[in-house]
Amino acid sequence: MTTERARRVEWMAKEHAAAWSEGASQKIAELFAEHGTISVNGGEPHVGRAAIGENAKELLATFPGLVVHCRETRHAGDRAVFIWTLEGNHAETGNFVSLAGWHEWELNDDMQVKRCCGFFDAGDLERQIKGK
């Protein structure tokens, strides 16, 4: 049985993927709570919508024309997982990159992302950027 919360998580993930694919850093940031955080592969977190939006702009500049696909979502209580694939050409090398990963979301009562931990294979990304 699909619950309203499950539908909302799926909608959020699709909106998040669409915002990345549109190059809309502001839309990306708006899915987060005002003081939400995101960290990638255990790195230092970006805190707040402004910092999250700036980080998104940097990634979008690195991969102009980036497309993000929502592959799957899961949720339990205030936690959700957004499984994605991103595709695009690296701005400097021109090499095509196709990278799989996921975001673990902690959601607030308003169904905004309070904390996001993202994960992907950094070595695979580096190899693809270098064209190996």
C-alpha atoms as an extended CHARMM CRD file, in Angstrom:
* protein
*
       132  EXT
         1         1  MET       CA              0.0000000000        0.0000000000        0.0000000000  PROA      1               0.0000000000
         2         2  THR       CA              1.3520000000        3.4090000000       -0.9770000000  PROA      2               0.0000000000
         3         3  THR       CA              1.0010000000        5.9940000000        1.7620000000  PROA      3               0.0000000000
         4         4  GLU       CA              0.7020000000        9.7420000000        1.3800000000  PROA      4               0.0000000000
         5         5  ARG       CA              4.1810000000       10.1040000000        2.8620000000  PROA      5               0.0000000000
         6         6  ALA       CA              5.6030000000        7.6470000000        0.3030000000  PROA      6               0.0000000000
         7         7  ARG       CA              3.9570000000        9.6270000000       -2.5090000000  PROA      7               0.0000000000
         8         8  ARG       CA              5.4130000000       12.8430000000       -1.0950000000  PROA      8               0.0000000000
         9         9  VAL       CA              8.9280000000       11.3680000000       -0.8900000000  PROA      9               0.0000000000
        10        10  GLU       CA              8.6620000000       10.1290000000       -4.4820000000  PROA      10              0.0000000000
        11        11  TRP       CA              7.4320000000       13.5700000000       -5.5970000000  PROA      11              0.0000000000
        12        12  MET       CA             10.3120000000       15.2670000000       -3.7410000000  PROA      12              0.0000000000
        13        13  ALA       CA             12.8890000000       13.0010000000       -5.3820000000  PROA      13              0.0000000000
        14        14  LYS       CA             11.4480000000       13.6080000000       -8.8490000000  PROA      14              0.0000000000
        15        15  GLU       CA             11.3600000000       17.3710000000       -8.2180000000  PROA      15              0.0000000000
        16        16  HSD       CA             14.9460000000       17.2530000000       -6.9700000000  PROA      16              0.0000000000
        17        17  ALA       CA             16.0770000000       15.3710000000      -10.0970000000  PROA      17              0.0000000000
        18        18  ALA       CA             14.1420000000       17.7850000000      -12.3230000000  PROA      18              0.0000000000
        19        19  ALA       CA             15.6700000000       20.8310000000      -10.5940000000  PROA      19              0.0000000000
        20        20  TRP       CA             19.1720000000       19.4680000000      -11.2150000000  PROA      20              0.0000000000
        21        21  SER       CA             18.2930000000       18.6610000000      -14.8280000000  PROA      21              0.0000000000
        22        22  GLU       CA             16.9210000000       22.1880000000      -15.3330000000  PROA      22              0.0000000000
        23        23  GLY       CA             20.0440000000       23.7490000000      -13.8270000000  PROA      23              0.0000000000
        24        24  ALA       CA             17.8390000000       25.4010000000      -11.1930000000  PROA      24              0.0000000000
        25        25  SER       CA             20.0530000000       25.7940000000       -8.1240000000  PROA      25              0.0000000000
        26        26  GLN       CA             17.3960000000       27.8280000000       -6.2970000000  PROA      26              0.0000000000
        27        27  LYS       CA             14.8200000000       25.0350000000       -6.7400000000  PROA      27              0.0000000000
        28        28  ILE       CA             17.3800000000       22.5400000000       -5.4650000000  PROA      28              0.0000000000
        29        29  ALA       CA             17.9280000000       24.6240000000       -2.3260000000  PROA      29              0.0000000000
        30        30  GLU       CA             14.1840000000       25.1260000000       -1.7490000000  PROA      30              0.0000000000
        31        31  LEU       CA             13.6660000000       21.4010000000       -1.1390000000  PROA      31              0.0000000000
        32        32  PHE       CA             15.7660000000       21.8320000000        2.0200000000  PROA      32              0.0000000000
        33        33  ALA       CA             14.6980000000       23.2380000000        5.3680000000  PROA      33              0.0000000000
        34        34  GLU       CA             15.9460000000       26.7870000000        5.9540000000  PROA      34              0.0000000000
        35        35  HSD       CA             18.9300000000       25.5530000000        7.9830000000  PROA      35              0.0000000000
        36        36  GLY       CA             19.1900000000       22.1890000000        6.2320000000  PROA      36              0.0000000000
        37        37  THR       CA             22.5260000000       20.5500000000        5.5590000000  PROA      37              0.0000000000
        38        38  ILE       CA             24.0950000000       18.4330000000        2.8530000000  PROA      38              0.0000000000
        39        39  SER       CA             27.3550000000       16.5360000000        2.9490000000  PROA      39              0.0000000000
        40        40  VAL       CA             28.7920000000       14.3040000000        0.2570000000  PROA      40              0.0000000000
        41        41  ASN       CA             30.8540000000       11.1810000000        0.9300000000  PROA      41              0.0000000000
        42        42  GLY       CA             31.3670000000       12.2520000000        4.5470000000  PROA      42              0.0000000000
        43        43  GLY       CA             32.7670000000       15.6710000000        3.6420000000  PROA      43              0.0000000000
        44        44  GLU       CA             32.1290000000       18.9790000000        5.3640000000  PROA      44              0.0000000000
        45        45  PRO       CA             28.4410000000       19.8910000000        5.2660000000  PROA      45              0.0000000000
        46        46  HSD       CA             27.0140000000       22.8580000000        3.4300000000  PROA      46              0.0000000000
        47        47  VAL       CA             24.6090000000       24.5280000000        5.8610000000  PROA      47              0.0000000000
        48        48  GLY       CA             21.5370000000       26.5370000000        4.8880000000  PROA      48              0.0000000000
        49        49  ARG       CA             19.7350000000       27.0910000000        1.6200000000  PROA      49              0.0000000000
        50        50  ALA       CA             22.1670000000       29.7680000000        0.3870000000  PROA      50              0.0000000000
        51        51  ALA       CA             25.2010000000       27.4970000000        0.8170000000  PROA      51              0.0000000000
        52        52  ILE       CA             23.3490000000       24.5430000000       -0.6910000000  PROA      52              0.0000000000
        53        53  GLY       CA             22.3310000000       26.6670000000       -3.6850000000  PROA      53              0.0000000000
        54        54  GLU       CA             25.9160000000       27.8780000000       -4.1960000000  PROA      54              0.0000000000
        55        55  ASN       CA             27.2240000000       24.3230000000       -4.0160000000  PROA      55              0.0000000000
        56        56  ALA       CA             24.6310000000       23.2830000000       -6.6030000000  PROA      56              0.0000000000
        57        57  LYS       CA             25.7290000000       26.1420000000       -8.9010000000  PROA      57              0.0000000000
        58        58  GLU       CA             29.3250000000       24.9110000000       -8.7010000000  PROA      58              0.0000000000
        59        59  LEU       CA             28.3570000000       21.3660000000       -9.6330000000  PROA      59              0.0000000000
        60        60  LEU       CA             26.1250000000       22.6030000000      -12.4530000000  PROA      60              0.0000000000
        61        61  ALA       CA             29.0310000000       24.6620000000      -13.8180000000  PROA      61              0.0000000000
        62        62  THR       CA             31.2770000000       21.6000000000      -13.6620000000  PROA      62              0.0000000000
        63        63  PHE       CA             28.6960000000       19.5720000000      -15.6130000000  PROA      63              0.0000000000
        64        64  PRO       CA             26.7440000000       21.9330000000      -17.8860000000  PROA      64              0.0000000000
        65        65  GLY       CA             23.6640000000       20.2120000000      -19.2620000000  PROA      65              0.0000000000
        66        66  LEU       CA             23.6390000000       17.7740000000      -16.3370000000  PROA      66              0.0000000000
        67        67  VAL       CA             20.7050000000       15.3510000000      -16.2440000000  PROA      67              0.0000000000
        68        68  VAL       CA             19.7020000000       13.5760000000      -13.0300000000  PROA      68              0.0000000000
        69        69  HSD       CA             17.4060000000       10.5500000000      -13.0800000000  PROA      69              0.0000000000
        70        70  CYS       CA             15.4080000000        9.4090000000      -10.0560000000  PROA      70              0.0000000000
        71        71  ARG       CA             15.8310000000        5.6120000000       -9.9860000000  PROA      71              0.0000000000
        72        72  GLU       CA             14.0900000000        4.7240000000       -6.7450000000  PROA      72              0.0000000000
        73        73  THR       CA             12.9270000000        6.0420000000       -3.3950000000  PROA      73              0.0000000000
        74        74  ARG       CA             12.3990000000        4.4430000000       -0.0170000000  PROA      74              0.0000000000
        75        75  HSD       CA             11.2050000000        5.9030000000        3.2490000000  PROA      75              0.0000000000
        76        76  ALA       CA             10.6730000000        4.9670000000        6.8850000000  PROA      76              0.0000000000
        77        77  GLY       CA              9.3350000000        7.5070000000        9.3400000000  PROA      77              0.0000000000
        78        78  ASP       CA             11.2970000000       10.7400000000        8.9620000000  PROA      78              0.0000000000
        79        79  ARG       CA             13.9950000000        9.1060000000        6.7980000000  PROA      79              0.0000000000
        80        80  ALA       CA             14.1100000000        8.6330000000        3.0480000000  PROA      80              0.0000000000
        81        81  VAL       CA             16.5410000000        7.4330000000        0.4080000000  PROA      81              0.0000000000
        82        82  PHE       CA             16.7090000000        8.9580000000       -3.0780000000  PROA      82              0.0000000000
        83        83  ILE       CA             18.6240000000        6.7250000000       -5.5020000000  PROA      83              0.0000000000
        84        84  TRP       CA             19.8240000000        8.5850000000       -8.5810000000  PROA      84              0.0000000000
        85        85  THR       CA             21.9760000000        8.5120000000      -11.6680000000  PROA      85              0.0000000000
        86        86  LEU       CA             23.5450000000       11.6550000000      -13.0850000000  PROA      86              0.0000000000
        87        87  GLU       CA             24.7680000000       12.1020000000      -16.6340000000  PROA      87              0.0000000000
        88        88  GLY       CA             26.6220000000       14.9170000000      -18.3060000000  PROA      88              0.0000000000
        89        89  ASN       CA             29.8220000000       16.1060000000      -19.8860000000  PROA      89              0.0000000000
        90        90  HSD       CA             32.5880000000       17.5110000000      -17.7230000000  PROA      90              0.0000000000
        91        91  ALA       CA             33.1670000000       21.2040000000      -18.5030000000  PROA      91              0.0000000000
        92        92  GLU       CA             36.9810000000       21.0130000000      -18.7210000000  PROA      92              0.0000000000
        93        93  THR       CA             37.5950000000       17.5930000000      -20.2810000000  PROA      93              0.0000000000
        94        94  GLY       CA             34.3660000000       17.2420000000      -22.2550000000  PROA      94              0.0000000000
        95        95  ASN       CA             34.2450000000       13.5990000000      -21.1650000000  PROA      95              0.0000000000
        96        96  PHE       CA             30.8430000000       12.0260000000      -20.6080000000  PROA      96              0.0000000000
        97        97  VAL       CA             30.0960000000       10.9180000000      -17.0550000000  PROA      97              0.0000000000
        98        98  SER       CA             27.3750000000        8.5370000000      -15.8910000000  PROA      98              0.0000000000
        99        99  LEU       CA             27.4270000000        8.1660000000      -12.1210000000  PROA      99              0.0000000000
       100       100  ALA       CA             25.1150000000        6.3300000000       -9.7310000000  PROA      100             0.0000000000
       101       101  GLY       CA             24.6080000000        7.3380000000       -6.1220000000  PROA      101             0.0000000000
       102       102  TRP       CA             22.0850000000        8.0800000000       -3.4310000000  PROA      102             0.0000000000
       103       103  HSD       CA             21.0120000000       10.6470000000       -0.9000000000  PROA      103             0.0000000000
       104       104  GLU       CA             19.8950000000        9.7300000000        2.6020000000  PROA      104             0.0000000000
       105       105  TRP       CA             17.4060000000       12.3430000000        3.7520000000  PROA      105             0.0000000000
       106       106  GLU       CA             16.2330000000       13.2210000000        7.2430000000  PROA      106             0.0000000000
       107       107  LEU       CA             12.9370000000       15.0840000000        6.8290000000  PROA      107             0.0000000000
       108       108  ASN       CA             11.2860000000       17.6330000000        9.0870000000  PROA      108             0.0000000000
       109       109  ASP       CA              7.5550000000       17.7620000000        9.8680000000  PROA      109             0.0000000000
       110       110  ASP       CA              6.9980000000       19.9420000000        6.7760000000  PROA      110             0.0000000000
       111       111  MET       CA              8.5900000000       17.2710000000        4.5530000000  PROA      111             0.0000000000
       112       112  GLN       CA             11.6500000000       19.3900000000        3.8480000000  PROA      112             0.0000000000
       113       113  VAL       CA             15.1450000000       17.9250000000        3.8750000000  PROA      113             0.0000000000
       114       114  LYS       CA             16.6820000000       18.6930000000        7.2550000000  PROA      114             0.0000000000
       115       115  ARG       CA             19.8530000000       16.6800000000        6.6730000000  PROA      115             0.0000000000
       116       116  CYS       CA             21.1520000000       15.0520000000        3.5060000000  PROA      116             0.0000000000
       117       117  CYS       CA             24.0800000000       12.6550000000        3.2660000000  PROA      117             0.0000000000
       118       118  GLY       CA             25.0170000000       11.9300000000       -0.3340000000  PROA      118             0.0000000000
       119       119  PHE       CA             27.1630000000        9.0590000000       -1.5320000000  PROA      119             0.0000000000
       120       120  PHE       CA             28.7900000000        8.0300000000       -4.8070000000  PROA      120             0.0000000000
       121       121  ASP       CA             32.0060000000        6.3240000000       -5.9510000000  PROA      121             0.0000000000
       122       122  ALA       CA             34.4900000000        9.2150000000       -6.1280000000  PROA      122             0.0000000000
       123       123  GLY       CA             37.1100000000        7.0360000000       -7.8160000000  PROA      123             0.0000000000
       124       124  ASP       CA             34.6750000000        6.1090000000      -10.5750000000  PROA      124             0.0000000000
       125       125  LEU       CA             33.8190000000        9.7770000000      -11.0780000000  PROA      125             0.0000000000
       126       126  GLU       CA             37.4990000000       10.7270000000      -11.3470000000  PROA      126             0.0000000000
       127       127  ARG       CA             38.1880000000        7.9320000000      -13.8660000000  PROA      127             0.0000000000
       128       128  GLN       CA             35.2750000000        9.0360000000      -16.0430000000  PROA      128             0.0000000000
       129       129  ILE       CA             36.3090000000       12.6990000000      -15.9210000000  PROA      129             0.0000000000
       130       130  LYS       CA             39.7930000000       11.6480000000      -17.0980000000  PROA      130             0.0000000000
       131       131  GLY       CA             38.2680000000        9.4630000000      -19.8330000000  PROA      131             0.0000000000
       132       132  LYS       CA             39.5870000000        6.1750000000      -18.4640000000  PROA      132             0.0000000000
